[in-house]
Amino acid sequence: MPELPEVETIRLGLVEHVLGRTVEDVVVHSGRAVRKLADIATLVDLVAGGTVREIARRGKFLWLVLDDAPDALVLHLGMSGQLLFHTSPPPELPRHTAVSLRLDRGLLLFVDQRTFGYVHPSPLLPTDDGLPAGAGTSRPELPALAAHIARDPLDPHLDVPAVVARMGRTSSAVKRVLLDQRFVSGIGNIYADETLWHARIHPATPANLLPPDARERIVRTAAEVMGAAVLAGGTSFDALYVNAMGESGYFARELRAYGRTGTPCARCATPLVREVIGGRSTHRCPRCQISATGAQWIGSDP
């Protein structure tokens, strides 16, 4: 499913093509995409006639703020959702188009093959710390649907020392902690494996056995890895992830661990292995990431 870098890449494309435009009409093509709504008229009332003032993101949650509406329009991509902008309506809508927003200039389509994504109005709530909620917004307001997740590694307002301290209070495997959106949001299976490879930490290491500087390095490494992925347009393995203009990302070429079972480690040439940790497929180097205890932790890249 799209992770933080892919959602941020899409957000940046929407900022370029959709920000400041007025939504003239909304059409729901699949009830599955608005399954959280009791009445589709609620969506139409919120969106139709509104001008997009902000396109914001926290973790994997993306939302539009229209004029001074009390609700944001949350666009959650689920496992396969796409947001595609067209300067003019295509001759035929893409297969699996779920919702279309007709703009004063252009058309924004929500396309979702696996139907786990959704479009839903959500009340804006104050952030716990009174700071802007995430990327692309100056407002200290967060959609209620995203209120349960922590800030993400690319958020300049992420309280890294607080995250490090929380990680030190759990004996869960560090990979499971990275995937837990209550600690830090936006990290999925791909970028958890990449982060831990770069940090040379065994994914099964209990978080509380890692020294504080190692935990901090993990959080900062996650930001570095995902920042690089955003610059590459995200990671595309197939046609399910594309940016707002329908283009693939190229970070798959830079992956060092995820999906590389049996290939030589880029550091030491040892074949990478695949394991299952917390029910998730996990890729690591059996030589560089040997530590399963804090005492054996061997540090990060120079």
Secondary structure as UniProt FT lines:
FT   HELIX           4..17
FT   TURN            18..20
FT   STRAND          22..28
FT   HELIX           31..34
FT   TURN            35..36
FT   HELIX           40..47
FT   TURN            48..49
FT   STRAND          51..58
FT   TURN            59..60
FT   STRAND          61..66
FT   TURN            67..68
FT   STRAND          71..76
FT   TURN            78..80
FT   STRAND          81..86
FT   TURN            95..96
FT   STRAND          97..103
FT   STRAND          107..112
FT   STRAND          118..126
FT   TURN            128..129
FT   STRAND          141..143
FT   HELIX           144..146
FT   TURN            147..148
FT   TURN            153..154
FT   TURN            156..157
FT   HELIX           160..167
FT   TURN            168..169
FT   HELIX           174..179
FT   TURN            181..183
FT   HELIX           189..199
FT   TURN            203..204
FT   HELIX           207..209
FT   HELIX           212..231
FT   TURN            232..233
FT   TURN            239..240
FT   TURN            244..245
FT   HELIX           251..254
FT   TURN            258..259
FT   TURN            261..262
FT   TURN            266..268
FT   STRAND          273..277
FT   TURN            278..279
FT   STRAND          280..284
FT   TURN            286..289
FT   HELIX           294..296
//
